[in-house]
Amino acid sequence: MDKNHSSCDRGSAKSSSAEELDPRIHTELEKLNSSTDQINKVEKELEETNEQFRILLSAHAGGLEKLMKKLGSSVIDKARPFYVAKEEAESLQKKCLETAVQFQRANDIHREARKSVQLAEGRYNKESHFDGACQEVLNHLTSNVMEAEKQKSTLTDTHRTLSDKFFEAEKKVHELEKLLHKEIVRTKPYFIQKNSLNSTLNDLRSRTMKLYNDRSLAKRAYSDALYNLERISEEIHRMRNRTPGEGAEEEEKQQHEEQAQDQQQQLSLEDEPNQQQVDE
């Protein structure tokens, strides 16, 4: 009986040694600890950002309400179309500039693609041997030129459409500015403060969304590491208890089962932030 007990102790020691020596365990434990630290860090930043949002909204919303009562809601409502139109014009102008930058980048790509085709054609014309591989390279380079041309054409149409909309929006802004000049001047402090507040809140909202995404990724990494540790432990346990009569078929079957489990494992860890835009 002492002999059997001693044998069990050696088997246990061998299993413990196998787990300690397996480098995968150390790797997954590091991932687990790193993910835990990341989750805690993001959770703290999320709490701070949400608190900033609440404080900012509470502090400035009351000031906007007082200013609205002082000016009169009717005056603010009358001037609002001008500020809405102005914001739309500024947004269209920004999109026009972004499209122009994209077009310039596409134009550079097109120029380089055409240059590559010309160089390839010049090189192949000097060579006596022109096989299928050379033709494939030339076709690929030509395809790049055509794709760049298509991108340029699309961006040209987009820029033209946006420019037309921008000029119309600018025209509307000037018309409203003449029509509502007195109301615009009176309500300017209100809309400047409101737009500034919304801009700051939008920045905080974007940061919050990024933090939620970072937390989701960290939780996924934590779950993956934990799952891998369980898999490694089970594998070591099977190897320890495996009898000599067990063959390759059983091992292959187990591998297939593990692959099926991997494919079925899905995580849904994304959260939706619950924040509100300042009422206009």
MOQUI-V854560 format. One record per backbone hydrogen bond with DSSP energy under -1.0 kcal/mol. NH is the residue of the N-H (numbers start at 1). CO is the residue of the C=O. Records with the same first field share a line. If there is no record, write none. Layout:
NH = CO / CO
This chain:
5 = 1
6 = 2
7 = 3
8 = 4
9 = 5
10 = 6
11 = 7
12 = 8
13 = 9
14 = 10
15 = 11
16 = 12
17 = 13
18 = 14
19 = 15
20 = 16
21 = 17
22 = 18
25 = 22
27 = 23
28 = 24
29 = 25
30 = 26
31 = 27
32 = 28
33 = 29
34 = 30
35 = 31
36 = 32
37 = 33
38 = 34
39 = 35
40 = 36
41 = 37
42 = 38
43 = 39
44 = 40
45 = 41
46 = 42
47 = 43
48 = 44
49 = 45
50 = 46
51 = 47
52 = 48
53 = 49
54 = 50
55 = 51
56 = 52
57 = 53
58 = 54
59 = 55
60 = 56
61 = 57
64 = 60
65 = 61
66 = 62
67 = 63
68 = 64
69 = 65
70 = 66
71 = 67
72 = 68
76 = 72
77 = 73
78 = 74
79 = 75
80 = 76
82 = 79
83 = 79
84 = 80
85 = 81
86 = 82
87 = 83
88 = 84
89 = 85
90 = 86
91 = 87
92 = 88
93 = 89
94 = 90
95 = 91
96 = 92
97 = 93
98 = 94
99 = 95
100 = 96
101 = 97
102 = 98
103 = 99
104 = 100
105 = 101
106 = 102
107 = 103
108 = 104
109 = 105
110 = 106
111 = 107
112 = 108
113 = 109
114 = 110
115 = 111
116 = 112
117 = 113
118 = 114
119 = 115
120 = 116
121 = 117
122 = 118
123 = 119
124 = 120
125 = 121
126 = 122
135 = 131
136 = 132
137 = 133
138 = 134
139 = 135
140 = 136
141 = 137
142 = 138
143 = 139
144 = 140
145 = 141
146 = 142
147 = 143
148 = 144
149 = 145
150 = 146
151 = 147
152 = 148
153 = 149
154 = 150
155 = 151
156 = 152
157 = 153
158 = 154
159 = 155
160 = 156
161 = 157
162 = 158
163 = 159
164 = 160
165 = 161
166 = 162
167 = 163
168 = 164
169 = 165
170 = 166
171 = 167
172 = 168
173 = 169
174 = 170
175 = 171
176 = 172
177 = 173
178 = 174
179 = 175
180 = 176
184 = 180
185 = 181
186 = 182
187 = 183
191 = 187
192 = 188
193 = 189
194 = 190
195 = 191
196 = 192
197 = 193
198 = 194
199 = 195
200 = 196
201 = 197
202 = 198
203 = 199
204 = 200
205 = 201
206 = 202
207 = 203
208 = 204
209 = 205
210 = 206
211 = 207
212 = 208
213 = 209
214 = 210
215 = 211
216 = 212
217 = 213
218 = 214
219 = 215
220 = 216
221 = 217
222 = 218
223 = 219
224 = 220
225 = 221
226 = 222
227 = 223
228 = 224
229 = 225
230 = 226
231 = 227
232 = 228
233 = 229
234 = 230
235 = 231
236 = 232
237 = 233
238 = 234
239 = 235
240 = 236
241 = 237
246 = 243
251 = 247
252 = 248
253 = 249
254 = 250
255 = 251
256 = 252
257 = 253
258 = 254
259 = 255
260 = 256
261 = 257
262 = 258
263 = 259
264 = 260
265 = 261
